[in-house]
Amino acid sequence: MKSNRSLTLSKEEMKEYGYRIVDTIVEHFDTQNEKNPFSTASRKEMDNLFLEDAPEQGMDAMKVLDFVTDNVLSEINIASHPKFYSFVPGPSNYVSAMADTLATGFNVFSGGWIASAAAAELEIVTINWLLKLFKFPVKKGGGIFTSGGSMANLTALVTARRQKCGDDFSKAVIYMSDQTHSSNIKAIRTIGFKKSQVRIIPTDLEFKMSFNKLKNAIARDKLEGLQPLCIIANAGTTNTGTVDDLREISKICKAEDIWMHVDAAYGGGAILSEKGAKVLRGIEKADSVTIDPHKWFYQPYEIGCLLVRNHKWLSSTFSERPEYLRDVEGNESEINFYDHGVQLTRRFRALKFYMSIKTFGLQSFRDAVSYNIDLAEQTEALIRKSKNWEVVSPATLAVINFRYNPIGKNCTEKELDKINQQISEGVTASGKAVLVTTILQDQVVLRMCLINPRTTIEDVKETLNLCNSFV
Ligand SMILES: *Cc1c(COP(=O)(O)O)cnc(C)c1O
């Protein structure tokens, strides 16, 4: 292909190219259940396939597309596969995937009101939907879509610090449990706190933050003249789905004037179901909540979200008024989302959330989440009935941990750890399911996160049979 300075394809070429891409995506949605969810390759194998200098001369667009379809999209894990149980799966949905395509196709700048009033408005509207679901004050409250839960946690901590400490945070202390997600520590480090400003509070036998130890730590810090700044409570730990005692934590926060941040990146979606909403009770008392629509709100990557009780907390933390943005400030009700978070140029994340909820209706999402919670409970019942398997941490917000521990065999802990590790490795190497281990109370256990609404109890049974074959 000769040099193409305008970087264009003809109208016909664009259509052919785009239709082919849509066909490829639809084919993937249609056949993904029959594919293997796991595939991996070494760096060497990947280098052999892809490593080259940037080509000066272009080539046929369809050929590049075919090469990518055949070689790139085949060498990925399928996080939306019904037997992808590990980490937090990404079930996604087709409508949102297409919405992302539209947002990118129109290259919507979702930073300021003037740049795209409708984009800002849809972010306001969808954030309002979420505020209402979480029983946050809709008028006063606010929020912002981020790349994911990590950025939402970081945004929350910067906001908490700005509101509680101003410029001097040298005496501030942050509290979290030993089950808190690593992204919080990463955020704390990124924004310049020292390690000595963090208290990792042990958890009890049910993996909840020990309340007594939390109180002790706060009391001691105050006696030493430090400033308890923020408690990061978990609403669905990644390991076990455990929700900290949010109501009790909110009481401490209130009494001690501490910021209450809830990391509900994993568990937030549970608010859509009756059972889940009960487990999350107290979340409405938080100052800020991280949720992660690309997990249990079934959105494709990337979309995270931070909700806050008072939208002014975001604007007073993140507004900067450089001279080149003077003409676009607008009035206060017309939100410039670049004033509510770190990013200036932002992709239009609200669109997929908006279109998928408008298309399927909230009820479909509620049913999906309820189905997931029930599925985890059915899985627990199945495991309890079996002679070979033992539940280590019961079904909680669609996460269940279990291990192979056959009755009558009297294996030592060491042997059990080894067998369970071997099972996980066998399953993963087979490519047929993704089921990795985690460590709970020093035991190697298998962890299933069942948030895919297309996973069936049959899938789970087949996976347990697969596990049995590696013993
Ligand atoms: C996944 C997760 C995060 C991080 O979110 P990303 O979207 O991966 O950045 C933070 N906290 C919890 C509890 C999580 O499960």
PDBQT file of the ligand as one rigid body, heavy atoms in Angstrom, charges set to zero:
ROOT
HETATM    1  C1  LIG A 501     -10.961  -5.896  41.028  1.00  0.00    +0.000 C 
HETATM    2  C2  LIG A 501     -10.866  -5.163  42.289  1.00  0.00    +0.000 A 
HETATM    3  C3  LIG A 501     -10.202  -3.930  42.374  1.00  0.00    +0.000 A 
HETATM    4  C4  LIG A 501      -9.423  -3.357  41.218  1.00  0.00    +0.000 C 
HETATM    5  O1  LIG A 501     -10.236  -3.009  40.160  1.00  0.00    +0.000 OA
HETATM    6  P1  LIG A 501      -9.680  -2.914  38.656  1.00  0.00    +0.000 P 
HETATM    7  O2  LIG A 501     -10.902  -2.670  37.869  1.00  0.00    +0.000 OA
HETATM    8  O3  LIG A 501      -9.031  -4.238  38.367  1.00  0.00    +0.000 OA
HETATM    9  O4  LIG A 501      -8.712  -1.801  38.600  1.00  0.00    +0.000 OA
HETATM   10  C5  LIG A 501     -10.227  -3.265  43.576  1.00  0.00    +0.000 A 
HETATM   11  N1  LIG A 501     -10.859  -3.780  44.641  1.00  0.00    +0.000 NA
HETATM   12  C6  LIG A 501     -11.504  -4.968  44.603  1.00  0.00    +0.000 A 
HETATM   13  C7  LIG A 501     -12.187  -5.482  45.833  1.00  0.00    +0.000 C 
HETATM   14  C8  LIG A 501     -11.527  -5.708  43.431  1.00  0.00    +0.000 A 
HETATM   15  O5  LIG A 501     -12.150  -6.896  43.389  1.00  0.00    +0.000 OA
ENDROOT
TORSDOF 0
